[in-house]
Amino acid sequence: MRNVEIKIQGIIDEECEQWFSGLKIHALESGDTILSGTVQDQAALCGIIARLRYLGLQFISVNSDDINAGE
């Protein structure tokens, strides 16, 4: 499992959460959006990134860390 936080330019409607494997959508006052939560593995993260690219959204940042790191 991996914790992820993806910040993109623009607003994504919270009703679209099901499109992003259950990541939570947080609209920011700046007009940007953060998707955050956990994904099963790097392949799942790549799938979410591909979907965002397909939608033509511009990435500001992508952060990911392994939940099991250090065990």
PDB file of N, CA, C and O in Angstrom:
ATOM      1  N   MET A   1       0.848  -1.178   0.000  1.00  0.00           N
ATOM      2  CA  MET A   1       0.000   0.000   0.000  1.00  0.00           C
ATOM      3  C   MET A   1       0.895   1.242   0.000  1.00  0.00           C
ATOM      4  O   MET A   1       1.993   1.250   0.556  1.00  0.00           O
ATOM      5  N   ARG A   2       0.376   2.293  -0.650  1.00  0.00           N
ATOM      6  CA  ARG A   2       1.112   3.549  -0.735  1.00  0.00           C
ATOM      7  C   ARG A   2       0.201   4.711  -0.394  1.00  0.00           C
ATOM      8  O   ARG A   2      -0.948   4.755  -0.833  1.00  0.00           O
ATOM      9  N   ASN A   3       0.712   5.659   0.393  1.00  0.00           N
ATOM     10  CA  ASN A   3       0.040   6.936   0.586  1.00  0.00           C
ATOM     11  C   ASN A   3       0.370   7.802  -0.612  1.00  0.00           C
ATOM     12  O   ASN A   3       1.520   7.843  -1.049  1.00  0.00           O
ATOM     13  N   VAL A   4      -0.627   8.498  -1.151  1.00  0.00           N
ATOM     14  CA  VAL A   4      -0.370   9.382  -2.278  1.00  0.00           C
ATOM     15  C   VAL A   4      -1.055  10.725  -2.065  1.00  0.00           C
ATOM     16  O   VAL A   4      -2.090  10.824  -1.405  1.00  0.00           O
ATOM     17  N   GLU A   5      -0.453  11.740  -2.638  1.00  0.00           N
ATOM     18  CA  GLU A   5      -1.059  13.066  -2.691  1.00  0.00           C
ATOM     19  C   GLU A   5      -0.707  13.646  -4.054  1.00  0.00           C
ATOM     20  O   GLU A   5       0.466  13.810  -4.389  1.00  0.00           O
ATOM     21  N   ILE A   6      -1.733  13.954  -4.829  1.00  0.00           N
ATOM     22  CA  ILE A   6      -1.554  14.487  -6.173  1.00  0.00           C
ATOM     23  C   ILE A   6      -2.217  15.856  -6.211  1.00  0.00           C
ATOM     24  O   ILE A   6      -3.402  15.988  -5.905  1.00  0.00           O
ATOM     25  N   LYS A   7      -1.455  16.865  -6.584  1.00  0.00           N
ATOM     26  CA  LYS A   7      -2.008  18.212  -6.703  1.00  0.00           C
ATOM     27  C   LYS A   7      -2.078  18.561  -8.181  1.00  0.00           C
ATOM     28  O   LYS A   7      -1.091  18.448  -8.908  1.00  0.00           O
ATOM     29  N   ILE A   8      -3.256  18.986  -8.612  1.00  0.00           N
ATOM     30  CA  ILE A   8      -3.432  19.335 -10.013  1.00  0.00           C
ATOM     31  C   ILE A   8      -4.007  20.737 -10.138  1.00  0.00           C
ATOM     32  O   ILE A   8      -4.626  21.267  -9.215  1.00  0.00           O
ATOM     33  N   GLN A   9      -3.784  21.314 -11.295  1.00  0.00           N
ATOM     34  CA  GLN A   9      -4.305  22.641 -11.578  1.00  0.00           C
ATOM     35  C   GLN A   9      -5.764  22.498 -11.987  1.00  0.00           C
ATOM     36  O   GLN A   9      -6.097  21.676 -12.841  1.00  0.00           O
ATOM     37  N   GLY A  10      -6.621  23.288 -11.385  1.00  0.00           N
ATOM     38  CA  GLY A  10      -8.039  23.245 -11.710  1.00  0.00           C
ATOM     39  C   GLY A  10      -8.823  22.466 -10.658  1.00  0.00           C
ATOM     40  O   GLY A  10      -8.259  21.877  -9.736  1.00  0.00           O
ATOM     41  N   ILE A  11     -10.124  22.484 -10.828  1.00  0.00           N
ATOM     42  CA  ILE A  11     -11.027  21.858  -9.868  1.00  0.00           C
ATOM     43  C   ILE A  11     -11.622  20.581 -10.462  1.00  0.00           C
ATOM     44  O   ILE A  11     -12.063  20.563 -11.611  1.00  0.00           O
ATOM     45  N   ILE A  12     -11.628  19.526  -9.670  1.00  0.00           N
ATOM     46  CA  ILE A  12     -12.319  18.282 -10.021  1.00  0.00           C
ATOM     47  C   ILE A  12     -13.506  18.161  -9.084  1.00  0.00           C
ATOM     48  O   ILE A  12     -13.364  18.330  -7.873  1.00  0.00           O
ATOM     49  N   ASP A  13     -14.656  17.875  -9.628  1.00  0.00           N
ATOM     50  CA  ASP A  13     -15.865  17.713  -8.822  1.00  0.00           C
ATOM     51  C   ASP A  13     -15.721  16.513  -7.891  1.00  0.00           C
ATOM     52  O   ASP A  13     -15.250  15.456  -8.311  1.00  0.00           O
ATOM     53  N   GLU A  14     -16.125  16.670  -6.633  1.00  0.00           N
ATOM     54  CA  GLU A  14     -16.019  15.591  -5.647  1.00  0.00           C
ATOM     55  C   GLU A  14     -16.821  14.356  -6.042  1.00  0.00           C
ATOM     56  O   GLU A  14     -16.542  13.259  -5.558  1.00  0.00           O
ATOM     57  N   GLU A  15     -17.804  14.519  -6.908  1.00  0.00           N
ATOM     58  CA  GLU A  15     -18.589  13.376  -7.376  1.00  0.00           C
ATOM     59  C   GLU A  15     -17.751  12.414  -8.226  1.00  0.00           C
ATOM     60  O   GLU A  15     -18.188  11.300  -8.511  1.00  0.00           O
ATOM     61  N   CYS A  16     -16.567  12.834  -8.625  1.00  0.00           N
ATOM     62  CA  CYS A  16     -15.695  12.016  -9.474  1.00  0.00           C
ATOM     63  C   CYS A  16     -14.763  11.117  -8.668  1.00  0.00           C
ATOM     64  O   CYS A  16     -13.905  10.455  -9.253  1.00  0.00           O
ATOM     65  N   GLU A  17     -14.904  11.072  -7.339  1.00  0.00           N
ATOM     66  CA  GLU A  17     -13.995  10.268  -6.511  1.00  0.00           C
ATOM     67  C   GLU A  17     -13.921   8.820  -6.967  1.00  0.00           C
ATOM     68  O   GLU A  17     -12.854   8.209  -6.905  1.00  0.00           O
ATOM     69  N   GLN A  18     -15.034   8.260  -7.424  1.00  0.00           N
ATOM     70  CA  GLN A  18     -15.041   6.854  -7.845  1.00  0.00           C
ATOM     71  C   GLN A  18     -14.118   6.616  -9.039  1.00  0.00           C
ATOM     72  O   GLN A  18     -13.685   5.484  -9.254  1.00  0.00           O
ATOM     73  N   TRP A  19     -13.809   7.644  -9.813  1.00  0.00           N
ATOM     74  CA  TRP A  19     -12.910   7.508 -10.952  1.00  0.00           C
ATOM     75  C   TRP A  19     -11.464   7.322 -10.521  1.00  0.00           C
ATOM     76  O   TRP A  19     -10.632   6.869 -11.307  1.00  0.00           O
ATOM     77  N   PHE A  20     -11.160   7.673  -9.270  1.00  0.00           N
ATOM     78  CA  PHE A  20      -9.775   7.714  -8.826  1.00  0.00           C
ATOM     79  C   PHE A  20      -9.507   6.752  -7.681  1.00  0.00           C
ATOM     80  O   PHE A  20      -8.814   7.100  -6.725  1.00  0.00           O
ATOM     81  N   SER A  21     -10.044   5.562  -7.768  1.00  0.00           N
ATOM     82  CA  SER A  21      -9.787   4.468  -6.823  1.00  0.00           C
ATOM     83  C   SER A  21      -9.987   4.867  -5.367  1.00  0.00           C
ATOM     84  O   SER A  21      -9.240   4.436  -4.488  1.00  0.00           O
ATOM     85  N   GLY A  22     -11.002   5.695  -5.119  1.00  0.00           N
ATOM     86  CA  GLY A  22     -11.329   6.053  -3.748  1.00  0.00           C
ATOM     87  C   GLY A  22     -10.498   7.159  -3.138  1.00  0.00           C
ATOM     88  O   GLY A  22     -10.668   7.464  -1.957  1.00  0.00           O
ATOM     89  N   LEU A  23      -9.587   7.784  -3.911  1.00  0.00           N
ATOM     90  CA  LEU A  23      -8.844   8.917  -3.374  1.00  0.00           C
ATOM     91  C   LEU A  23      -9.831  10.039  -3.060  1.00  0.00           C
ATOM     92  O   LEU A  23     -10.804  10.241  -3.786  1.00  0.00           O
ATOM     93  N   LYS A  24      -9.577  10.753  -1.989  1.00  0.00           N
ATOM     94  CA  LYS A  24     -10.422  11.875  -1.594  1.00  0.00           C
ATOM     95  C   LYS A  24     -10.031  13.101  -2.411  1.00  0.00           C
ATOM     96  O   LYS A  24      -8.852  13.351  -2.658  1.00  0.00           O
ATOM     97  N   ILE A  25     -11.042  13.858  -2.825  1.00  0.00           N
ATOM     98  CA  ILE A  25     -10.825  15.066  -3.620  1.00  0.00           C
ATOM     99  C   ILE A  25     -11.044  16.277  -2.732  1.00  0.00           C
ATOM    100  O   ILE A  25     -12.088  16.415  -2.093  1.00  0.00           O
ATOM    101  N   HIS A  26     -10.048  17.151  -2.700  1.00  0.00           N
ATOM    102  CA  HIS A  26     -10.108  18.363  -1.886  1.00  0.00           C
ATOM    103  C   HIS A  26      -9.894  19.574  -2.795  1.00  0.00           C
ATOM    104  O   HIS A  26      -8.789  19.782  -3.296  1.00  0.00           O
ATOM    105  N   ALA A  27     -10.941  20.373  -3.011  1.00  0.00           N
ATOM    106  CA  ALA A  27     -10.810  21.599  -3.795  1.00  0.00           C
ATOM    107  C   ALA A  27     -10.194  22.678  -2.911  1.00  0.00           C
ATOM    108  O   ALA A  27     -10.617  22.875  -1.771  1.00  0.00           O
ATOM    109  N   LEU A  28      -9.204  23.367  -3.438  1.00  0.00           N
ATOM    110  CA  LEU A  28      -8.515  24.427  -2.698  1.00  0.00           C
ATOM    111  C   LEU A  28      -9.026  25.799  -3.136  1.00  0.00           C
ATOM    112  O   LEU A  28      -9.493  25.963  -4.263  1.00  0.00           O
ATOM    113  N   GLU A  29      -8.938  26.769  -2.252  1.00  0.00           N
ATOM    114  CA  GLU A  29      -9.366  28.125  -2.579  1.00  0.00           C
ATOM    115  C   GLU A  29      -8.576  28.705  -3.744  1.00  0.00           C
ATOM    116  O   GLU A  29      -9.058  29.599  -4.438  1.00  0.00           O
ATOM    117  N   SER A  30      -7.386  28.209  -3.956  1.00  0.00           N
ATOM    118  CA  SER A  30      -6.528  28.685  -5.046  1.00  0.00           C
ATOM    119  C   SER A  30      -7.045  28.269  -6.418  1.00  0.00           C
ATOM    120  O   SER A  30      -6.558  28.750  -7.442  1.00  0.00           O
ATOM    121  N   GLY A  31      -8.035  27.371  -6.440  1.00  0.00           N
ATOM    122  CA  GLY A  31      -8.549  26.870  -7.709  1.00  0.00           C
ATOM    123  C   GLY A  31      -7.897  25.577  -8.143  1.00  0.00           C
ATOM    124  O   GLY A  31      -8.151  25.091  -9.245  1.00  0.00           O
ATOM    125  N   ASP A  32      -7.055  25.012  -7.286  1.00  0.00           N
ATOM    126  CA  ASP A  32      -6.409  23.736  -7.562  1.00  0.00           C
ATOM    127  C   ASP A  32      -7.122  22.629  -6.789  1.00  0.00           C
ATOM    128  O   ASP A  32      -8.005  22.897  -5.975  1.00  0.00           O
ATOM    129  N   THR A  33      -6.731  21.394  -7.050  1.00  0.00           N
ATOM    130  CA  THR A  33      -7.337  20.241  -6.388  1.00  0.00           C
ATOM    131  C   THR A  33      -6.247  19.313  -5.882  1.00  0.00           C
ATOM    132  O   THR A  33      -5.226  19.119  -6.541  1.00  0.00           O
ATOM    133  N   ILE A  34      -6.475  18.738  -4.698  1.00  0.00           N
ATOM    134  CA  ILE A  34      -5.589  17.701  -4.177  1.00  0.00           C
ATOM    135  C   ILE A  34      -6.381  16.402  -4.080  1.00  0.00           C
ATOM    136  O   ILE A  34      -7.477  16.372  -3.520  1.00  0.00           O
ATOM    137  N   LEU A  35      -5.816  15.335  -4.631  1.00  0.00           N
ATOM    138  CA  LEU A  35      -6.351  13.987  -4.461  1.00  0.00           C
ATOM    139  C   LEU A  35      -5.427  13.298  -3.475  1.00  0.00           C
ATOM    140  O   LEU A  35      -4.209  13.315  -3.656  1.00  0.00           O
ATOM    141  N   SER A  36      -5.987  12.688  -2.426  1.00  0.00           N
ATOM    142  CA  SER A  36      -5.134  12.052  -1.430  1.00  0.00           C
ATOM    143  C   SER A  36      -5.780  10.785  -0.897  1.00  0.00           C
ATOM    144  O   SER A  36      -7.001  10.628  -0.918  1.00  0.00           O
ATOM    145  N   GLY A  37      -4.929   9.885  -0.419  1.00  0.00           N
ATOM    146  CA  GLY A  37      -5.395   8.632   0.159  1.00  0.00           C
ATOM    147  C   GLY A  37      -4.380   7.538  -0.072  1.00  0.00           C
ATOM    148  O   GLY A  37      -3.189   7.804  -0.234  1.00  0.00           O
ATOM    149  N   THR A  38      -4.855   6.306  -0.086  1.00  0.00           N
ATOM    150  CA  THR A  38      -3.959   5.169  -0.299  1.00  0.00           C
ATOM    151  C   THR A  38      -4.337   4.430  -1.574  1.00  0.00           C
ATOM    152  O   THR A  38      -5.503   4.375  -1.966  1.00  0.00           O
ATOM    153  N   VAL A  39      -3.319   3.867  -2.204  1.00  0.00           N
ATOM    154  CA  VAL A  39      -3.514   3.006  -3.371  1.00  0.00           C
ATOM    155  C   VAL A  39      -2.821   1.683  -3.086  1.00  0.00           C
ATOM    156  O   VAL A  39      -1.930   1.606  -2.240  1.00  0.00           O
ATOM    157  N   GLN A  40      -3.231   0.658  -3.789  1.00  0.00           N
ATOM    158  CA  GLN A  40      -2.714  -0.684  -3.550  1.00  0.00           C
ATOM    159  C   GLN A  40      -1.219  -0.794  -3.832  1.00  0.00           C
ATOM    160  O   GLN A  40      -0.473  -1.391  -3.055  1.00  0.00           O
ATOM    161  N   ASP A  41      -0.787  -0.210  -4.958  1.00  0.00           N
ATOM    162  CA  ASP A  41       0.614  -0.338  -5.358  1.00  0.00           C
ATOM    163  C   ASP A  41       0.940   0.717  -6.412  1.00  0.00           C
ATOM    164  O   ASP A  41       0.101   1.549  -6.759  1.00  0.00           O
ATOM    165  N   GLN A  42       2.161   0.668  -6.909  1.00  0.00           N
ATOM    166  CA  GLN A  42       2.586   1.659  -7.891  1.00  0.00           C
ATOM    167  C   GLN A  42       1.797   1.545  -9.190  1.00  0.00           C
ATOM    168  O   GLN A  42       1.554   2.558  -9.845  1.00  0.00           O
ATOM    169  N   ALA A  43       1.395   0.351  -9.573  1.00  0.00           N
ATOM    170  CA  ALA A  43       0.596   0.179 -10.785  1.00  0.00           C
ATOM    171  C   ALA A  43      -0.739   0.922 -10.663  1.00  0.00           C
ATOM    172  O   ALA A  43      -1.193   1.537 -11.627  1.00  0.00           O
ATOM    173  N   ALA A  44      -1.365   0.869  -9.491  1.00  0.00           N
ATOM    174  CA  ALA A  44      -2.622   1.591  -9.270  1.00  0.00           C
ATOM    175  C   ALA A  44      -2.395   3.097  -9.361  1.00  0.00           C
ATOM    176  O   ALA A  44      -3.215   3.820  -9.927  1.00  0.00           O
ATOM    177  N   LEU A  45      -1.278   3.569  -8.801  1.00  0.00           N
ATOM    178  CA  LEU A  45      -0.943   4.986  -8.884  1.00  0.00           C
ATOM    179  C   LEU A  45      -0.748   5.404 -10.340  1.00  0.00           C
ATOM    180  O   LEU A  45      -1.219   6.464 -10.750  1.00  0.00           O
ATOM    181  N   CYS A  46      -0.066   4.586 -11.110  1.00  0.00           N
ATOM    182  CA  CYS A  46       0.149   4.889 -12.526  1.00  0.00           C
ATOM    183  C   CYS A  46      -1.180   4.954 -13.279  1.00  0.00           C
ATOM    184  O   CYS A  46      -1.343   5.782 -14.175  1.00  0.00           O
ATOM    185  N   GLY A  47      -2.124   4.091 -12.923  1.00  0.00           N
ATOM    186  CA  GLY A  47      -3.442   4.122 -13.543  1.00  0.00           C
ATOM    187  C   GLY A  47      -4.182   5.414 -13.257  1.00  0.00           C
ATOM    188  O   GLY A  47      -4.838   5.963 -14.143  1.00  0.00           O
ATOM    189  N   ILE A  48      -4.085   5.907 -12.032  1.00  0.00           N
ATOM    190  CA  ILE A  48      -4.722   7.175 -11.667  1.00  0.00           C
ATOM    191  C   ILE A  48      -4.071   8.326 -12.424  1.00  0.00           C
ATOM    192  O   ILE A  48      -4.760   9.206 -12.940  1.00  0.00           O
ATOM    193  N   ILE A  49      -2.750   8.318 -12.489  1.00  0.00           N
ATOM    194  CA  ILE A  49      -2.037   9.362 -13.221  1.00  0.00           C
ATOM    195  C   ILE A  49      -2.429   9.343 -14.698  1.00  0.00           C
ATOM    196  O   ILE A  49      -2.626  10.397 -15.302  1.00  0.00           O
ATOM    197  N   ALA A  50      -2.542   8.164 -15.274  1.00  0.00           N
ATOM    198  CA  ALA A  50      -2.945   8.049 -16.678  1.00  0.00           C
ATOM    199  C   ALA A  50      -4.349   8.621 -16.890  1.00  0.00           C
ATOM    200  O   ALA A  50      -4.598   9.293 -17.892  1.00  0.00           O
ATOM    201  N   ARG A  51      -5.253   8.364 -15.970  1.00  0.00           N
ATOM    202  CA  ARG A  51      -6.615   8.886 -16.090  1.00  0.00           C
ATOM    203  C   ARG A  51      -6.615  10.412 -16.021  1.00  0.00           C
ATOM    204  O   ARG A  51      -7.325  11.066 -16.786  1.00  0.00           O
ATOM    205  N   LEU A  52      -5.828  10.980 -15.115  1.00  0.00           N
ATOM    206  CA  LEU A  52      -5.729  12.439 -15.008  1.00  0.00           C
ATOM    207  C   LEU A  52      -5.146  13.038 -16.290  1.00  0.00           C
ATOM    208  O   LEU A  52      -5.612  14.073 -16.765  1.00  0.00           O
ATOM    209  N   ARG A  53      -4.130  12.384 -16.842  1.00  0.00           N
ATOM    210  CA  ARG A  53      -3.543  12.857 -18.112  1.00  0.00           C
ATOM    211  C   ARG A  53      -4.561  12.780 -19.235  1.00  0.00           C
ATOM    212  O   ARG A  53      -4.651  13.692 -20.057  1.00  0.00           O
ATOM    213  N   TYR A  54      -5.332  11.693 -19.277  1.00  0.00           N
ATOM    214  CA  TYR A  54      -6.361  11.521 -20.303  1.00  0.00           C
ATOM    215  C   TYR A  54      -7.386  12.659 -20.237  1.00  0.00           C
ATOM    216  O   TYR A  54      -7.893  13.109 -21.265  1.00  0.00           O
ATOM    217  N   LEU A  55      -7.682  13.115 -19.023  1.00  0.00           N
ATOM    218  CA  LEU A  55      -8.623  14.215 -18.833  1.00  0.00           C
ATOM    219  C   LEU A  55      -8.009  15.574 -19.172  1.00  0.00           C
ATOM    220  O   LEU A  55      -8.703  16.590 -19.173  1.00  0.00           O
ATOM    221  N   GLY A  56      -6.701  15.587 -19.459  1.00  0.00           N
ATOM    222  CA  GLY A  56      -6.023  16.810 -19.856  1.00  0.00           C
ATOM    223  C   GLY A  56      -5.679  17.723 -18.699  1.00  0.00           C
ATOM    224  O   GLY A  56      -5.481  18.923 -18.893  1.00  0.00           O
ATOM    225  N   LEU A  57      -5.605  17.171 -17.492  1.00  0.00           N
ATOM    226  CA  LEU A  57      -5.313  17.981 -16.312  1.00  0.00           C
ATOM    227  C   LEU A  57      -3.808  18.161 -16.142  1.00  0.00           C
ATOM    228  O   LEU A  57      -3.030  17.256 -16.443  1.00  0.00           O
ATOM    229  N   GLN A  58      -3.409  19.324 -15.664  1.00  0.00           N
ATOM    230  CA  GLN A  58      -1.995  19.636 -15.483  1.00  0.00           C
ATOM    231  C   GLN A  58      -1.573  19.351 -14.046  1.00  0.00           C
ATOM    232  O   GLN A  58      -2.213  19.805 -13.098  1.00  0.00           O
ATOM    233  N   PHE A  59      -0.487  18.592 -13.899  1.00  0.00           N
ATOM    234  CA  PHE A  59       0.032  18.232 -12.577  1.00  0.00           C
ATOM    235  C   PHE A  59       0.849  19.366 -11.992  1.00  0.00           C
ATOM    236  O   PHE A  59       1.621  20.017 -12.695  1.00  0.00           O
ATOM    237  N   ILE A  60       0.673  19.597 -10.693  1.00  0.00           N
ATOM    238  CA  ILE A  60       1.527  20.508  -9.948  1.00  0.00           C
ATOM    239  C   ILE A  60       2.549  19.682  -9.170  1.00  0.00           C
ATOM    240  O   ILE A  60       3.738  20.000  -9.168  1.00  0.00           O
ATOM    241  N   SER A  61       2.076  18.605  -8.501  1.00  0.00           N
ATOM    242  CA  SER A  61       2.997  17.723  -7.774  1.00  0.00           C
ATOM    243  C   SER A  61       2.366  16.357  -7.572  1.00  0.00           C
ATOM    244  O   SER A  61       1.144  16.211  -7.553  1.00  0.00           O
ATOM    245  N   VAL A  62       3.234  15.353  -7.421  1.00  0.00           N
ATOM    246  CA  VAL A  62       2.818  13.991  -7.092  1.00  0.00           C
ATOM    247  C   VAL A  62       3.757  13.501  -5.999  1.00  0.00           C
ATOM    248  O   VAL A  62       4.972  13.455  -6.192  1.00  0.00           O
ATOM    249  N   ASN A  63       3.193  13.134  -4.848  1.00  0.00           N
ATOM    250  CA  ASN A  63       3.996  12.610  -3.745  1.00  0.00           C
ATOM    251  C   ASN A  63       3.444  11.241  -3.357  1.00  0.00           C
ATOM    252  O   ASN A  63       2.232  11.033  -3.300  1.00  0.00           O
ATOM    253  N   SER A  64       4.356  10.321  -3.094  1.00  0.00           N
ATOM    254  CA  SER A  64       3.963   8.963  -2.771  1.00  0.00           C
ATOM    255  C   SER A  64       4.987   8.364  -1.825  1.00  0.00           C
ATOM    256  O   SER A  64       6.189   8.585  -1.978  1.00  0.00           O
ATOM    257  N   ASP A  65       4.508   7.602  -0.841  1.00  0.00           N
ATOM    258  CA  ASP A  65       5.443   6.879   0.027  1.00  0.00           C
ATOM    259  C   ASP A  65       4.834   5.537   0.413  1.00  0.00           C
ATOM    260  O   ASP A  65       3.616   5.394   0.523  1.00  0.00           O
ATOM    261  N   ASP A  66       5.690   4.582   0.611  1.00  0.00           N
ATOM    262  CA  ASP A  66       5.289   3.230   0.961  1.00  0.00           C
ATOM    263  C   ASP A  66       4.860   3.202   2.434  1.00  0.00           C
ATOM    264  O   ASP A  66       5.638   3.583   3.309  1.00  0.00           O
ATOM    265  N   ILE A  67       3.650   2.761   2.709  1.00  0.00           N
ATOM    266  CA  ILE A  67       3.137   2.708   4.076  1.00  0.00           C
ATOM    267  C   ILE A  67       3.979   1.771   4.927  1.00  0.00           C
ATOM    268  O   ILE A  67       4.159   2.023   6.119  1.00  0.00           O
ATOM    269  N   ASN A  68       4.496   0.700   4.346  1.00  0.00           N
ATOM    270  CA  ASN A  68       5.238  -0.304   5.081  1.00  0.00           C
ATOM    271  C   ASN A  68       6.729  -0.009   5.184  1.00  0.00           C
ATOM    272  O   ASN A  68       7.492  -0.856   5.649  1.00  0.00           O
ATOM    273  N   ALA A  69       7.155   1.170   4.760  1.00  0.00           N
ATOM    274  CA  ALA A  69       8.581   1.498   4.811  1.00  0.00           C
ATOM    275  C   ALA A  69       9.103   1.428   6.232  1.00  0.00           C
ATOM    276  O   ALA A  69       8.452   1.904   7.162  1.00  0.00           O
ATOM    277  N   GLY A  70      10.245   0.852   6.400  1.00  0.00           N
ATOM    278  CA  GLY A  70      10.876   0.780   7.703  1.00  0.00           C
ATOM    279  C   GLY A  70      10.460  -0.425   8.529  1.00  0.00           C
ATOM    280  O   GLY A  70      10.947  -0.594   9.647  1.00  0.00           O
ATOM    281  N   GLU A  71       9.586  -1.256   8.020  1.00  0.00           N
ATOM    282  CA  GLU A  71       9.167  -2.450   8.789  1.00  0.00           C
ATOM    283  C   GLU A  71      10.072  -3.605   8.497  1.00  0.00           C
ATOM    284  O   GLU A  71       9.883  -4.692   9.044  1.00  0.00           O
TER     285      GLU A  71
END
